[in-house]
């Protein structure tokens, strides 16, 4: 199992909308996340930043993320969530991976 932590900025005026969207994700979105070997997935809000944590239990992260990106339900979901976000990355990269500096089980 591989732990991932990610960060992205959220537009101030979109915080309420983003929270509301995540109260009831589109049909099939959560199922696709699980199908792509992601478990224990959480998103946290702090000020204008979103922090995500998830555990990847598959063997080919890149292939699973490509599978997710090709899913029609996920594409529709991203069309409504992406405009809420401001990437801190480069060349179209959305969520940036964070470095884990401490973990205690």
VMD Tcl script that draws the C-alpha trace (Angstrom):
set ca {
  {0.00 0.00 0.00}
  {1.28 3.45 -0.96}
  {0.05 6.57 0.84}
  {-0.48 9.77 -1.17}
  {-0.94 13.31 0.07}
  {-1.80 16.08 -2.36}
  {-2.53 19.80 -2.38}
  {-4.37 22.24 -4.60}
  {-5.78 25.74 -4.11}
  {-9.51 26.46 -4.19}
  {-11.14 29.66 -5.41}
  {-12.63 31.52 -2.43}
  {-15.92 32.09 -4.21}
  {-16.20 28.36 -5.04}
  {-15.70 26.89 -1.54}
  {-19.42 26.52 -0.77}
  {-20.12 25.00 -4.19}
  {-17.20 22.57 -3.87}
  {-18.36 21.40 -0.44}
  {-21.91 20.95 -1.71}
  {-20.72 18.92 -4.72}
  {-18.83 16.56 -2.41}
  {-21.88 15.97 -0.23}
  {-23.35 14.03 -3.16}
  {-20.75 13.00 -5.78}
  {-22.01 12.07 -9.24}
  {-23.10 8.49 -9.83}
  {-20.21 6.15 -10.50}
  {-17.45 8.50 -9.37}
  {-16.76 6.88 -6.00}
  {-17.06 3.42 -7.53}
  {-14.43 4.30 -10.16}
  {-12.08 5.60 -7.47}
  {-12.33 2.24 -5.70}
  {-12.05 0.33 -8.99}
  {-8.77 2.16 -9.60}
  {-7.35 0.76 -6.35}
  {-7.79 3.84 -4.18}
  {-9.08 3.47 -0.65}
  {-9.32 5.58 2.50}
  {-9.68 8.77 0.43}
  {-10.28 12.10 2.19}
  {-10.17 15.76 1.17}
  {-9.61 18.48 3.79}
  {-10.12 22.22 3.49}
  {-7.83 24.74 5.20}
  {-8.37 28.35 4.19}
  {-7.92 28.43 0.42}
  {-6.21 25.05 0.20}
  {-7.47 21.53 -0.29}
  {-5.42 18.63 1.02}
  {-6.15 15.09 -0.12}
  {-5.06 11.80 1.43}
  {-5.56 8.34 -0.06}
  {-4.06 4.91 -0.08}
  {-3.22 3.16 -3.34}
  {-3.37 -0.64 -3.21}
  {-2.78 -1.45 -6.89}
  {0.38 -2.26 -8.83}
  {0.29 0.30 -11.68}
  {-0.71 3.76 -10.44}
  {-0.21 5.42 -13.83}
  {-2.46 2.90 -15.61}
  {-5.13 3.18 -12.94}
  {-5.11 6.99 -13.15}
  {-5.41 6.77 -16.94}
  {-8.36 4.39 -16.54}
  {-10.01 6.90 -14.22}
  {-9.34 9.78 -16.64}
  {-11.08 7.84 -19.44}
  {-14.22 7.21 -17.39}
  {-17.19 9.28 -18.64}
  {-18.69 9.82 -15.16}
  {-15.34 11.01 -13.83}
  {-14.92 13.37 -16.78}
  {-18.32 14.92 -16.04}
  {-17.37 15.23 -12.37}
  {-14.10 16.94 -13.18}
  {-15.95 19.41 -15.44}
  {-17.76 20.75 -12.37}
  {-14.99 20.41 -9.78}
  {-12.01 21.62 -11.83}
  {-13.35 25.20 -12.22}
  {-13.36 25.43 -8.40}
  {-9.65 24.73 -8.20}
  {-6.43 26.62 -8.89}
  {-3.54 24.31 -9.69}
  {-0.24 24.93 -7.98}
  {1.45 22.77 -10.61}
  {2.87 23.15 -14.05}
  {1.90 22.00 -17.55}
  {-1.65 21.02 -16.68}
  {-0.80 19.12 -13.52}
  {-3.69 19.58 -11.10}
  {-3.16 18.19 -7.63}
  {0.48 18.26 -6.49}
  {1.93 15.37 -4.52}
  {3.20 16.24 -1.06}
  {6.12 14.64 0.71}
  {5.30 12.61 3.81}
  {7.68 13.61 6.58}
  {6.17 11.60 9.44}
  {3.80 8.69 9.86}
  {2.73 6.72 12.94}
  {0.49 3.65 12.78}
}
mol new
graphics top color blue
foreach p $ca { graphics top sphere $p radius 0.5 }
foreach p [lrange $ca 0 end-1] q [lrange $ca 1 end] { graphics top cylinder $p $q radius 0.2 }
display resetview
